[in-house]
Amino acid sequence: MSTSSSALVSNEDKAAVLESYQKRNPIRVPVMLYTNPRTVLLNSDWNPEGYTFEQAATDPETQVKVLLQHELYRRTVIHKYTDDPVGLPDTWEIMLNMYNTYDAAYYGAPSIYLPEQVPDTEVILNEDNKHEIFKQDITKPFENSHVKQVLAFEKEMEAICKDMIFEGRPVKLKPWYWGWMDGPVTIAMNLRGSAFMEDLVLDPEYADKLMAFITEAAIIRRKAFEDHYGDRIDKINLLPDDSSVMLSNEMYCERVLPLHKKFFDSAGDDRTRLFHLCGDAMRLFPIICKELKLNIIDTGYPIDHGLLREQIGDDVEILGGPEVALIMDGTPDEVYERARAIITSGVKRGGRYVLKEGNNLPPNPLLDNLEAMYQAAIDFGGYDK
């Protein structure tokens, strides 16, 4: 690895990298890192009080503290190794976080809190009651008991944030905008457990009905939230569906792709379309990029980034990079070499590539490894003019 120069990248230089990229005239491959509050909850240096996920998810005051601590961690640590600005903002902006339990909770699934694990939900649809879900009224999202509970929680957070000062800066709570879902296959797995994989083969009529019901509910819910908040939110068109990677291409195209398309199309054609898939999704990305008219794909691993670029063309933005296992357990030289190999694979052709971890940075990463990844972008990510 070459001598580090990442520490010399100023906020002004970072801004220039991002601005040039957004204008489709990049000067260098941008670098980002995805994190969530687990990076502070499971880091004793940043969570000296020992707050748990259950406390953060059920107590508004604790959630505000954890969200702000996460933002401080990003601003003062993580941003040193990305093209985001280092330093405190003029105003802290946070938004309620339901820790990925929201989709199953919408249908009544109780949360599960295991020690030092992100929250999960109980499987609620068994062979005896699996059709009961279709009795739920999905036409009035704001009358849903989970939505009511979350909005009441948010109101308490809003009162806490009012006139609050954190690290000398005011705090703004952004509206909780539920404009996405975790995908019909993934949500069905949340509700039915592994039995849903059997449903797809042994009871296809039920499986298709459940996925269609979930998709329709998400479309109705997104429209309700957007109608409610209007211009106070930035409207999105985002869909992950990690469990769909377990399906064959044939089953995905026949049974799931039409639902993904329906969800994206329901928001119109004027929004950026972003799809996230973890796992071995190489075989699916060419299909979904074409059929769903995607603008951005967020990848996990394993991924052959150069081949992926060849398969999907130059116009689709690819987010991805070194595997999180390597970032966590490898050496700086190994991370640097992996990032170099990815950047020089051909993936940056067309100027639509962002280097990031694959996928979602765990707590307590080796900072030298993050620096090595950023350094590789500086050394090999430039574009010839």
GIJO-V620850 format. One record per residue. N is the residue number from 1. RES is the residue in one small letter. PSI is psi in degrees with one decimal (999 if undefined). BURIAL is b if it has 16 or more other C-alpha atoms within 10 Angstrom, else e. Layout:
{{N:RES:PSI:BURIAL} {N:RES:PSI:BURIAL}}
//
This chain:
{{1:m:137.7:e} {2:s:167.0:e} {3:t:135.1:e} {4:s:130.7:e} {5:s:1.7:e} {6:s:-31.6:b} {7:a:-15.5:e} {8:l:-2.0:e} {9:v:115.1:e} {10:s:164.7:e} {11:n:-34.0:b} {12:e:-42.2:e} {13:d:-39.0:e} {14:k:-44.3:b} {15:a:-37.6:e} {16:a:-38.4:b} {17:v:-47.2:b} {18:l:-41.1:b} {19:e:-43.1:e} {20:s:-35.8:b} {21:y:-45.0:b} {22:q:-27.9:e} {23:k:5.9:e} {24:r:30.8:e} {25:n:61.7:b} {26:p:144.9:b} {27:i:-21.9:b} {28:r:152.3:b} {29:v:122.6:b} {30:p:157.2:b} {31:v:132.7:b} {32:m:163.5:b} {33:l:126.5:b} {34:y:129.3:e} {35:t:165.1:b} {36:n:178.0:b} {37:p:-13.6:b} {38:r:-23.9:b} {39:t:-20.6:b} {40:v:-34.4:b} {41:l:-34.2:b} {42:l:23.1:b} {43:n:109.0:b} {44:s:-28.8:e} {45:d:-32.7:e} {46:w:-4.1:b} {47:n:60.4:b} {48:p:-24.1:e} {49:e:-16.0:e} {50:g:30.1:e} {51:y:143.8:b} {52:t:166.0:b} {53:f:-39.0:b} {54:e:-42.2:b} {55:q:-43.4:e} {56:a:-30.8:b} {57:a:-19.0:b} {58:t:-12.7:e} {59:d:114.6:e} {60:p:-40.7:b} {61:e:-41.9:b} {62:t:-40.4:b} {63:q:-44.3:b} {64:v:-45.6:b} {65:k:-44.3:b} {66:v:-42.5:b} {67:l:-42.0:b} {68:l:-38.5:b} {69:q:-38.4:b} {70:h:-43.5:b} {71:e:-39.9:b} {72:l:-41.4:b} {73:y:-44.7:b} {74:r:-48.6:b} {75:r:-33.2:b} {76:t:-15.3:e} {77:v:-65.8:e} {78:i:-39.9:b} {79:h:-15.1:b} {80:k:-21.6:b} {81:y:20.1:b} {82:t:-179.4:b} {83:d:19.8:b} {84:d:153.5:b} {85:p:139.3:b} {86:v:139.2:b} {87:g:168.9:e} {88:l:144.3:e} {89:p:168.4:e} {90:d:-37.6:e} {91:t:134.4:e} {92:w:128.1:b} {93:e:121.5:e} {94:i:161.4:b} {95:m:142.6:b} {96:l:139.5:b} {97:n:122.5:b} {98:m:9.7:b} {99:y:43.5:b} {100:n:18.0:e} {101:t:-7.8:b} {102:y:-44.9:b} {103:d:-44.8:b} {104:a:-36.3:b} {105:a:-29.7:b} {106:y:-29.8:b} {107:y:9.7:b} {108:g:8.2:b} {109:a:125.8:b} {110:p:151.4:e} {111:s:150.8:b} {112:i:132.6:e} {113:y:105.4:e} {114:l:150.9:e} {115:p:128.8:e} {116:e:33.0:e} {117:q:148.0:e} {118:v:150.7:b} {119:p:151.5:b} {120:d:-180.0:b} {121:t:155.4:b} {122:e:145.9:b} {123:v:127.3:b} {124:i:-11.7:b} {125:l:108.4:b} {126:n:-175.3:e} {127:e:-28.7:e} {128:d:-29.0:e} {129:n:12.9:e} {130:k:-18.1:e} {131:h:-8.6:e} {132:e:-28.7:e} {133:i:-30.0:b} {134:f:-8.5:e} {135:k:-12.3:e} {136:q:141.6:e} {137:d:111.4:e} {138:i:6.5:b} {139:t:-12.7:e} {140:k:77.4:e} {141:p:-35.1:b} {142:f:-4.7:e} {143:e:-2.0:e} {144:n:135.7:b} {145:s:-36.5:e} {146:h:-43.6:b} {147:v:-42.6:b} {148:k:-43.9:e} {149:q:-43.5:e} {150:v:-41.8:b} {151:l:-33.7:b} {152:a:-39.4:e} {153:f:-44.1:b} {154:e:-37.6:b} {155:k:-38.1:e} {156:e:-39.7:e} {157:m:-39.7:b} {158:e:-41.4:b} {159:a:-36.8:e} {160:i:-40.0:e} {161:c:-23.1:b} {162:k:125.4:e} {163:d:11.8:e} {164:m:142.0:e} {165:i:126.5:e} {166:f:122.3:e} {167:e:38.2:e} {168:g:8.6:e} {169:r:147.2:e} {170:p:163.4:b} {171:v:131.5:b} {172:k:127.8:b} {173:l:114.1:b} {174:k:150.7:e} {175:p:140.0:b} {176:w:105.9:b} {177:y:114.9:b} {178:w:82.9:b} {179:g:16.0:b} {180:w:176.8:b} {181:m:166.8:b} {182:d:11.3:b} {183:g:142.9:b} {184:p:-36.3:b} {185:v:-45.6:b} {186:t:-43.5:b} {187:i:-40.5:b} {188:a:-37.2:b} {189:m:-39.3:b} {190:n:-40.4:b} {191:l:-34.1:b} {192:r:-13.8:b} {193:g:-158.1:b} {194:s:-16.9:e} {195:a:-23.5:b} {196:f:-31.2:b} {197:m:-35.9:b} {198:e:-38.9:e} {199:d:-41.2:e} {200:l:-29.5:b} {201:v:-44.5:e} {202:l:-25.6:e} {203:d:62.7:e} {204:p:-31.5:e} {205:e:-43.7:e} {206:y:-44.8:e} {207:a:-44.9:b} {208:d:-38.3:b} {209:k:-41.2:e} {210:l:-45.7:b} {211:m:-38.8:b} {212:a:-39.4:b} {213:f:-45.0:b} {214:i:-42.8:b} {215:t:-45.3:b} {216:e:-40.3:b} {217:a:-40.9:b} {218:a:-38.3:b} {219:i:-45.9:b} {220:i:-42.2:b} {221:r:-43.9:b} {222:r:-45.4:b} {223:k:-39.0:e} {224:a:-43.7:b} {225:f:-40.7:b} {226:e:-38.0:b} {227:d:-36.4:e} {228:h:-45.3:e} {229:y:-22.4:e} {230:g:-129.3:e} {231:d:-0.7:e} {232:r:-7.4:e} {233:i:156.0:e} {234:d:112.2:e} {235:k:139.5:b} {236:i:168.7:b} {237:n:81.1:b} {238:l:137.3:b} {239:l:119.9:b} {240:p:152.3:b} {241:d:69.6:b} {242:d:-34.8:b} {243:s:-17.8:b} {244:s:-17.3:b} {245:v:-20.5:b} {246:m:-8.5:e} {247:l:155.4:b} {248:s:159.6:e} {249:n:-41.3:b} {250:e:-47.6:e} {251:m:-41.0:e} {252:y:-48.9:b} {253:c:-37.3:b} {254:e:-38.6:e} {255:r:-31.1:b} {256:v:-41.5:b} {257:l:-43.6:b} {258:p:-32.3:e} {259:l:-41.3:b} {260:h:-43.3:b} {261:k:-41.7:e} {262:k:-41.7:b} {263:f:-48.3:b} {264:f:-46.2:b} {265:d:-26.8:b} {266:s:-19.1:e} {267:a:0.8:b} {268:g:-175.3:e} {269:d:-2.2:e} {270:d:1.5:e} {271:r:149.7:e} {272:t:130.6:e} {273:r:118.6:b} {274:l:130.2:b} {275:f:132.5:b} {276:h:132.0:b} {277:l:124.1:b} {278:c:173.1:b} {279:g:-166.4:b} {280:d:80.3:b} {281:a:10.7:b} {282:m:-40.8:b} {283:r:-22.0:e} {284:l:-29.3:b} {285:f:-44.3:b} {286:p:-35.1:b} {287:i:-51.3:b} {288:i:-32.2:b} {289:c:-41.8:b} {290:k:-51.4:e} {291:e:-31.1:e} {292:l:-1.5:b} {293:k:51.7:b} {294:l:148.6:b} {295:n:-33.1:b} {296:i:137.8:b} {297:i:136.1:b} {298:d:119.5:b} {299:t:160.4:b} {300:g:-115.6:b} {301:y:154.7:b} {302:p:142.8:e} {303:i:133.3:b} {304:d:96.0:e} {305:h:-38.9:b} {306:g:-44.6:b} {307:l:-39.3:e} {308:l:-42.5:b} {309:r:-41.7:b} {310:e:-38.2:e} {311:q:-34.9:e} {312:i:-5.6:b} {313:g:-177.9:b} {314:d:-12.0:b} {315:d:-21.4:e} {316:v:129.4:b} {317:e:131.0:b} {318:i:126.6:b} {319:l:126.5:b} {320:g:174.3:b} {321:g:-151.7:b} {322:p:142.2:b} {323:e:142.2:b} {324:v:-31.3:b} {325:a:-38.6:e} {326:l:-41.4:b} {327:i:-37.5:b} {328:m:-36.7:b} {329:d:-11.0:e} {330:g:-178.0:e} {331:t:162.3:e} {332:p:-40.1:b} {333:d:-38.5:e} {334:e:-42.2:b} {335:v:-43.1:b} {336:y:-45.8:b} {337:e:-39.6:b} {338:r:-44.3:b} {339:a:-40.6:b} {340:r:-46.2:b} {341:a:-39.6:b} {342:i:-48.7:b} {343:i:-37.2:b} {344:t:9.3:e} {345:s:-11.0:b} {346:g:-5.4:b} {347:v:-26.7:b} {348:k:0.4:b} {349:r:130.7:b} {350:g:-9.7:b} {351:g:28.7:b} {352:r:53.6:b} {353:y:135.3:b} {354:v:125.8:b} {355:l:126.2:b} {356:k:172.7:b} {357:e:153.3:b} {358:g:100.8:b} {359:n:132.0:b} {360:n:110.0:b} {361:l:124.2:b} {362:p:171.3:b} {363:p:154.2:b} {364:n:47.7:e} {365:p:156.9:b} {366:l:114.8:e} {367:l:-30.8:b} {368:d:-31.9:e} {369:n:-36.5:b} {370:l:-40.7:b} {371:e:-38.6:b} {372:a:-40.0:b} {373:m:-44.2:b} {374:y:-40.3:b} {375:q:-38.1:b} {376:a:-37.7:b} {377:a:-39.7:b} {378:i:-41.4:b} {379:d:-34.0:b} {380:f:-4.6:b} {381:g:2.5:b} {382:g:154.9:b} {383:y:135.1:e} {384:d:137.9:e} {385:k:999:e}}
//
